[in-house]
Amino acid sequence: MYLADRSAPASEGAKTAPDRGPVRGPAVASTVLALGTVSMITDISSEMVTAVLPLYLIAGLGLSPLGFGALDGVYNGVSALVQLTGGHLADRVRNHKLIAGVGYGLSALCKPLLLFAHSLGPISVILTLERTGKGLRTAPRDALISLSTPPELQGRAFGVHRAMDTTGALLGPLAAFFILSLTVDGYDAVFGVSACVAVLGVVVLMLFVPSGGDGGPRPAPSTGVPATATATAAATATPARDADRPAPVRLRDALGLLRLPRLRNLAVCAVLLGLTTVSDAFVYLLLQRRTGIGDQWFPLLPLGTAAVFLLLAVPAGALADRIGRRTVFLTGHALLLAGYGLLLWAPAWPALPYLVLALHGMFYAATDGVLPAAVAATVPDELRATGMALVGTGQALARFGCSLAFGAAWTLWGTGPALAAAATGLLCCAAVAGVVLRPTPPQDTRPEPNPKSKPKSKSNPKSVRPPR
């Protein structure tokens, strides 16, 4: 199946050296590196806010866990809903950079508004607008990455991008920690610096990311005739269109992607696993209460996850390209389940925070880039952003529901029973995903012999030389 398919043809532009196989160009396209830089800068800005937001809302504004769960769910749910719109718009106007730029710009505009919001209502509106920008940019950005990378290197390309993105996630909380330590009005200072960094990310996008619908050079030069695999997939999802002037993508074409069995299975599994994936903010709050970590150290907890993610994102993507994406993807959820188990039953060891954060980072390294790489292998080029948005929207909406349910369970039952319920659900959903995404055995396409035909004689016995 697509998650387990490790074979990919060499790109047409690859050269062959005698006795050494094909000699490839750069393993990572310049578009991927430019987008990785934009994501790194933007993530520094976003994670500065995200690192202090749970503590600011619960300890500063007195928000209950149920209220924070609702806000965290909206924070991610809005992004999910808008992600589908962003993906469809990018495919329709055939300019992924334009839609991604609008998303990055909207998020940057929202950061300075946090300086003037000191109550739950305005903060909720601002965060909703900020997540709207994230939703607009996610699918076009991932489409640019996949369209500029050969199929056999998709996992590595997404791993490189996620590693650069995670570098920002590593530096953001660290910057927030130092700002809180050195300033009097710490939260306002964090929001102000975050706004300046976000503007820098938009500038880098405009200057260094190539324009155009496909985000850069393709692995093989275009000849006006689509490749066989792309033509077959496009014929399944869209009607035939003129090669010189392709028709705009219609909403019916986008919804028709769900008729593709491979994409539909991926979307279902992403939703099921998202329904039992506790949000990062809740994981850090649980870890703080479990180990008694002081409030001043709370912004540093995401650093542990980000550091492990940074180290393992590229190796995990390359491993998925080599041994199969299904194996790596499910292993990541098994590691997350182990982290839940440590939070539930492990003694209060001094090493417990490091173990939990390491497992949390390994989970993201094994899943965050592998899933879009798997989606890219199932969707035709002209609907690439829409296909990624369909799966991403389903996953994010499922995590929105998980945040609401986990916040309610925490308020009603307490932390232990709530996390135990999430761990049980994750185990069941991972088992279902393992069955749904299992590789299908190749079918025997050899023609059946005709029973009426007489078998040919193997050889002329007179012409056979007797053995010596």
VOROFI-766240 format. One record per residue (C-alpha): x, y, z. Coordinates in steps of 0.05 Angstrom, whole numbers, plus 5000, padded with zeros to 4 digits. Layout:
N
XYZ...
END
This chain:
468
500050005000502150734994504850795065508950165055511150284984518550384984519750334910520050964868522851064799529051484791527652184765528552294691533852804704538252314742544752114709547551414713554751264730557750594712557650084769554850614817547550704798544051364787547452004808542252484835542353234843541353584910537153164957533353774981530654304933532155044945524655154953524554685012530355055045527155735034520555505062524155185120527355855136520656205134517555675179523355715227522656465235515156435240515455875291520156275335514756805337508956325348512355895400514356505441506856615451504955885456510055745510507256255558499956225537497655645582500855945644498356645626491156425617490655935676495256265728494456985704487257035682484556465725481856045668479455335687482154715653475454635618475755355593482855265570480954615535475454985498480155555478485655075458480654685416478255315381485555515372486754885331479754775304479455445267486055285234483254625211477054915180480755465144486154975120481254665072479555345044486855525036488454875000482754954951484255684937491655524924489754984873484355424842488656044830494855604817499256044860501055684925505956234946500556774943495756404990501356205036503656935039496657165057496656665114503456865141501657605136495057515174498657155231503957695234498658245239495357895299501557855343501858605362494458595379495958155439499158755471492359085478488258475499488058315574481657915579479157255553474457525500479357955460484857425467480156895439478557335378485957485365488056755371482356555324484957055271492056815282489956095271486156305209492756535180496055875199490355485166491055885101498555765095499355035116496754655055499755115002506455085038506454325041504254294968510254734948514854244985511953624952511553914882518954114884521353434907521952754871517052224899522651784926525252364969518752634997519952375067526852685070524353355043518853405094523653175148528453745130522854255131520153995197527154005227528054735207521054895233522654545298528954965305524255545312520055155361526455055401528655775400521756085413520655825484527955975500527056695478520556745518524156465580529656995576524757555563520557355623526957325665529658005644523458455640518158715688512058665643514357995617508257775578507458425540514858415522514157705495508257915452511958525425518258145405514057595375510658105329517358365302519857665288513457485251514258075203521357825187518557155166513757475117519457875086523657245076517756895042516757464993524057514975526656804972520956314958519856234883513256454854508856004811503855454821508854894832513755254876519955124836523154634788520053944783524353324787523353204713522753744659515753864632514453624561507253834555505053104565503552894637507052304668503151644668502051614743499752334746495152254686491951634716490651974783488152614750483352214708480451904771479352564807478253074752475853094680480653134622483353834612487354204560494954104569496754824550491355174591488754744647481754894671480955174742479954684798472654614817469854454886466953814857473953594838476553724908470953324940471952774889478752634921475152274977473251744926480551544922481050934969488251064989487051795008480551625043483951095086489351595105484252115124480251625167486451395205488752115216482052285245481851675291488751795318487552545325481452405369486052085422492152545416492353005476494653705458501753925475499454445525495753925566501853455563506254005592501054185645500453455665508053385668508554005712503453745761506353045761513553275775512553945811516354365761516355095780512555615740518855965718521255335683514655185649516355565583522455105576518354455573517054515497524554555487525253815505520153615453523054085401530253855412528653125402524253285342529853705312534953135318530452585291525952925239530652815180532852105199525551905211523452175143529151825108527551185145520251235123522551295051526750665060522650175102515550435092511551025119506350585153511550275199514550935220507851275228504950745274511450695313510851435329503951335360506650745400511951215429506551715447502751165482509051005522509451735543502351705568504051085607509951425642505552015661500351535690504351005727511751165730514751365798516852085807523951965781528452565769529152315697521552275686520952965652526652805604523652125586516652405573519252985531523852515492518052055475513752655457519152905409520152225378512652175365512752825325519052625287515751975265509052275245509153015229512952965164511152245146503652375140504052925087509252525049504251945047498652415024503052704969503852004939496351934931494152604901495152874830499353504823493653984807489953784871495953704916494354274965487054064968488753344984493553545039488354015067483053475069487353025112490153595154483153875166480553205190486453105236486053805266478453765276479453105312484653425357479853995370474853485395480153155437481953815470474653935489473653225514480153205553478953875585471953645607474652975632480153335672474953785704470053225720474552635736481552905748488052835710489252085720482551805695482552315637489452105613487851365622481751445578485951795525491251255527486050695520482951045461489751155428491350405435484850205402485350715345492650535331490449805325485049995275489950425235494849855232489549425198486949965151493850185128496749485121500249365054496048995003499348384970500848484895495748164850497747634800496547944731499147354690493947104639490646444653492545874606487345664554485044964570483444814497490344974473495144384468501644444506507644544463513044034463518844244505524344024458526043554403528842924435533442804376536643484385538143374458545343184470546042604519549742754583556942554585
END
